[in-house]
Amino acid sequence: MSAGPLLGIAAAAVLLLLLMIIRFKVHAFLALIVVSLLTALATGIPFEAIVPTLVQSFGGTLGAVALLVGLGAMLGKLVEYSGGARVLADRMIALFGETRAPFALGIASLLMGFPIFFDAGLIVMLPIIFAVARRLGGPILLYALPAAAAFSVMHVFLPPHPGPVTASEFYDANLGLLMVTGVVLAFPIWWLSGYLWGKFVAKRYPFVLSNTLFNEVKEEEITNPPAVSTVLFMLMLPLLLIFMNTGLDFLRSLGAVDVNQAWFSLLRAVGTTPVALLISTLVAMLVLGHRRGVEGNALEKVLDSALAPICSVVLITGAGGMFGGVLRASGIGDALSNSLGDLGLPVIVAAYLVAVILRLAQGSATVALVTAAGLMAPSVIGADFSAMQVVAITLATAAGSVFAGHVNDSGFWLVGRLLGMDVKTTLKTWTVQQALESLVGFIFACLIFALF
């Protein structure tokens, strides 16, 4: 099919999905499966390939999300059950004050988001966010949205995350220069599109925390809470392990290490996100469980209670990945980006728009960034751009890849369900935040391109 019919099918699929969920109250998990199946049929995917495409897309997303959310929920439950989240929340409020709590949570998330992926970082940070929200009794979006936006900014714009690293390799960009520029821009991008937007939407949607991923632990159930330093250690442990992995990958991209060495492969494996969270959870069982007198069946019940609330989150997120996978398999994004390449736009604008279209068409920011960079690489490498202008084009492509994440993005469902939002509210809050983040990032990239 040409780009026109494919675009019409994609638009109709999204509208049908929203209609089923919002108007007819069909459960999101079922609606996503039905729409994914109908989209596969409408786009001409061979009948014998439809079910394998659905299952592979669902399983690919579920394999990553279930491990991260499951292990992260267990770790978060231990931090919450031990009273650690409340202890750390009280210390943060004492240090920064009640009015600066959202800002402090956002800054902490920016720092944590340097080495850790978006979804894993959000899961690890959630018990602290929820504890602060309960402690102060304010709208959950006031505290959660700035933090989620911070993880998104770091994941999209900064090495050593896989998207910007791969894009820099395609464009032959200076990775060190890209990192320095990204660090400088990360704060203003987050402040404009995450912190200020979070304060604004919290006034429009002032719902408070009702039931969290970790459930609420009553004050009288907490005995012998851990010290603040212990809680910080438990939060920093997965961060340090993952940083080891991403740091090694960064050194690999610079050619500074021999990737054939056994120690390199071992340390990278230990620092992968699922293994890092597993190690952290096992350490938390010892530090926050056994050493506090919680062991045996009691500890098993604590960990088991963390899994039930996440079942819906995991399944819906996997189904969102299924929908995005069907759209990728249909070739919608490729058809649109190829037709856009013939318009004769400036390279930095074309790179941004190609990434935007790929993002809207198939959902994944990383896939959109890597694919757009691959498509635009010949035009960038063949032109006479300065090193800083190539960095600006890389940042513009990254900005396009995060634009307006919606129902075909697994992250959309993850954020919405974790924060207790329905689809309509998630579209009005998170989707708009992602669009603002994209536009602000693109403006900064254009300024750099023009000045250098």
N, C-alpha and C positions, 0 to 999 in steps of 0.2 A: 504494500500500500504506500501511497505518497504521504507527504507530511500532513496535508489537509484532513483526509479521512482519519488518520491516526490521532491527530489532535482532537478531532470531534469525538472520537471514541473515549479518549482519556478524560475530556471534560464531562462527557455524559456519565462515565463511571464514577467520577468524584461526586457529581450532583446526585446520582442514585444512592451512593453510599451515605451522603449527608441526609438525604430524604428518609432513608430507611432508619437511620439512627435517631435523628432529631424529630421527625414528624411521626413515624410509626413505631418508635421506641423498640426497634429490633436490637437485640444485644449486639454490641460492637463486634464481638468475636464471630458470630454467625453472619453478620452483614458483610464483614470483610471477606469471608470465605465465599459467599454468594457472588459478590461483585468481582472478586478475583477470577472466579470461574467464568462468569459472563464476559469479562474483559478478554480473557484468553480465547474464548470462542469468537468474539467479535473481531479480534485483530488477526485471526487466521492462523493462530498457532496450531500445528497439526494435532489431530485428536489424540494420537498415541503419546504426544509429548505434553499434553495439558496437565495431567495428574502428576507426572514427574516434576514438571516445572513448579507446580504449586507446592509439592512436598519438599523439594530441594530449597525453594525460597523460604518456606516456613521453617524448615529444619536449620538452615544456615543462620537465620536470625535467632531462632530459639536456642541453638547451641551456645551462642555467645551470651545472649541475654539471660538465659536461665541460670547459667553458672555465676554470672556477675551479680544478678539480683538475689539469687539464693544465698550465696556466700556473704554478700554484702548485707543482706537482711539478718543473717545469723550474727555477724559481727556487730551490726547496729543494735540488735536485740540485747546482746551481752552488755554493750555500753549503756543501753537504756535501763536494763533490768538491774544492773549494779549500782545505778544512781550516778554513773559517770557523766552522762549527758547533762543531767541537771547541775552537777558540780561545775562542769565547764561552762554551761550557760550562765550560771550565777557569776562566775569569775569574769566572763566577757562583759556582762552587763555592768559589773562593778568597775571594770577598767574603762569601758567606752561610754557608759551611760545608756539609758533606755532609747533615747532618740537616735543614737549612732549605731544601734545594734544591727540594722540592715546593712549599713555601710561596712561594719566590721566583718559581718558574715560574707559579704561580697569580696572584700579584700582577702580574707582567709581562703576563699574559694579560688581566687585568681592565683594565689601562691600554690595551692594544692593542685590546680589545674595545669601547672607547668609540665609535669611528667605524666599525669594520670588522665586516662580517657574520660570523655564527658559522662557516660552513663555510670562508670565505676566511681568516679569522683562524687557525683551527685548522691549515689547510694551511701557512700561512706560519710558524707557530710549531713545527710538527712536527720539522723538522731539529734545532732546539735541544733539544726534549724528548728525542728519540731519542739525541742526543749525550750528554746528561746521564745518561740511563738506561744507555747503554753504558759510560760513564766510571765510574759508581758500581756498575753491575752489579745494581741492585735490580729489583724488580717494575715492569714498565712502567706498570701502573695507578697506582702511587704517584706517578708524575710526570705522566702524561698525563691522568688523570681530573680532578684539580683544575684543570688548564689548560682542558680542554674545558668543564667546568662554569662556569668564569669567563666564557668566551665566550658560553655559553648565558644566563647571568644578565644580562649586558650587553645582549645581543640582544633579550631578552624584556621587560626592565623599563625600559630607559632610552631616551629620545630621544637622538640623532636617528634611531634605528632606525625602520623604517616602521610596524611594528605599534603600538607605544605612541604614535607621532605621530598615526596615523590614529585610534586609539581616543580620544585626547585631543580630536581635532576632532569626533568623534561626540558625546562627552559634554560638549563645550564646557569642558574642563578647562583650567586655567592651565598652559601648557606649561613656563614657567620654574619654577613651583612643583613640577610633576611631575619635572622634571630634578633639582632640588635634593634632593627627597625620594628619588628613585631612587638618586642618588649616595650618600646617607647609608645607604640600606638595602642597597646592592649588596654591601658587604663582609660584613656579618653573614649575609646569605642565602648568599653563596658559602662563607663559612667553615664554616657548619653543614652545608650540603647538598653542598658540593663538596670542601673540604679535609679535613674530618673523615671524611666518607664515603669519600673516596679512600684515606686511611690505613687505614680499616677493611677495605675490600674487597681492598686489596693484600695483606693478611695471609691472607685467605681464598682468593685467587686469585693466588698469588705467581709466575706465569709471567713469564719474562724475555723481552726482545726477541730474536726469532730472525731474522726477515727483515723489513726495513723497506721503506717506500715508496721510499726512495732507495738501497737496498742499502747495504752497509758498505764504506767506503773504508779500505784498510789504511794503517797509519801510514807505511810506507815509500813509499807512492804520493804522499804529500803533500809538496810542495816549495814553498818560499816562501809560506807561509800568509799570508792578509791580516791586517791589524791589527784589533783589536777595534772601533775606531771605524769602519772600513770595513764590517764586518759589521753593526754597528748601523745605519749609513746605509742599507744594502740592505734591512734589515728595516723601517726607518722610512719608506722612500720610498713603498711602497704605502699605508702607514698615513696619511701626510700627504696623498697624492692623494685617497684615499677620504674623509678628514676634510674636505677641501675640498668634496667633493660633498655629504656629509651636513650640513656646516655651512651650505652654501647652501640646502639644503632646509629646514633649521631656520629660517633667516632668511625663507624664502618663507612658511612657516607662520605667522610672526609679522607678515607683511606689510611687512617691512623692505626688500625689494628688488623691483625691477621685473622680473618673469619674462619680459617680452617683449624684453628687451635681448639682443643677440646674444652678448655676453660671458658672460652668465649661462648660456645654453644650452651654449656652448663649454666653459666650466669644469666644468659638471656632467657633460658627456660625458667629458671627460678624467678626471674623478674617479669614474666608474662602476667597479665592481670589476673587470670583465674588462679594461678599458682600462688601469686602474692597474696590474694585474698584468702586462699586456703590456709597458708602459713599464718597469716594474721589472725584468722578465726581460731586456729588451734592454740596459738599463743594466748588469745583472749580467753579461751576456755580455762587455761591454767591460771592466768593472772587475775581475771575478773570472776572466775568460777571457783576452781578448786581452792585457791588461796583465801577466798572469802567464805569457805565452808559450803559452797554449792557444788555438789558432785552427784555422781550416780544418776538415778532416775530423775532427780530434781533438775539437774543440768540438762538432761536429755529433753525433758518437757519444756524447758526454757527455749532451747534451740528449735524444737518441733513447733512451738507456738509462733515462731518467726516465719514459717513457711506457708501456713494457710492463707494469710492475707495477701501473699504475692502471687497466688495461682492465677487470678484474673489478670493481673498486670502482665505476667509473663506470656500468657496465651494471646492476649490482645496485641501485645507488642510483636509477637511472632507472626500473627495474622497480618499486622501492618507491614511487616517485612515481606510477607507473601504477596501482598498487593503490589508493593514496589518492585518485587522480582518479576512479576508478570508484565508490568509496564516496561521493564528493562528488556525482557525477552521479546516483547513485541516490536522493539526497534523504534519506539516513539521518540525517545531522546535523540538518537542518532539522526533520524530523518529531519528533525527540527534544527539541530545544530548544523547539519550539512547545508540546509537551505539558507540558514542565516549567514553562512560564510561567504555567500555570493553578493552581499549587500555593500561591500566596500567601506565598512566602518573602520575607524581607527583601531589599531590592534588592541589597545587596552580596553576600549569599549566593547569590541567584539568578544574578547576573552571573558569579560564580565557577563555579557548577555548569553553566551554559549553556556557558561556555568549556571546561570539563572534558569535557563530552559531545561537543562539536564536535571537540576534540582527539582523543579516543579514537576517534571515528567516522571521521575523515578524515585525521588525521595531521599536517597542517601547523599549526605553532604560530601563524604569522602569519595564516593564513586563519581559524583558530579565534578569535584575538583580534579581528580586524577584524569578523568576522561576528557574534560575540557582542556587541561594542560597538554594532553597528548595530541588533541586535534589542532591546537593553536601553536604547538612547539615549532613547526617549520617556519611559520611567519615570524616568530619572535627571534629564533636563532639566525634566520637569514637577513634580518634587519640590523641597522647600525645603532643599537641602543646602548646607552651607558650601563654600567653595572647597577646603578641605583634605579634606572628606569626598568631594568629586567626585574628587580625586586618589586617595584611598584606593580608591574604586570602580574607577578605571582600573587601579590596581595589582592589585586583586583579580582583575579580568578577565584581566590579563596573567599572573597566577599560574596561573589555571585553564588558560590556553592552552598551558602547557608540561607539563601533568600526564602522566606515564607514557608518554612517546613509545615506541611499539612498532613492530611489523612493517609498519604502513602509513605510517610516517614515513621519508622519505628520509634524514633525519639519523641515524636509528637504524642504518641500513645503512652510512652513511658512517663513523660512529664505530667501529662494530664491525669493519668490514673494515680500516680504517686501523690499528687497534690489534691486529689479528690474532686477534680473538675469534670464537668460534662464536656461533650464535643464542642458545643457552641461557645462555652466560656474559654476552652483551650484555644479555639481559633481566634477569639478576640484578644487573648492575652499573649500566649506563647507564639502563635503564628505571626502576629504583628511584631513582637519583639525580635523574632528572627529576621523579618523584613527590615526593621530599623537597623539592626546590627549589620546587615548586608549593605544597606545604603550608606551608613556612616563609614563603614570600612572602605567602600568604593570611593567616596569623596576624599578620604585621606590618601588613598592610593593615587588618585588623579592629581592631587596637590603635589605629592612627591614626584610623580612623573613629569609634571610641568616645571617644577623648581630645579630638578637635577638632571 
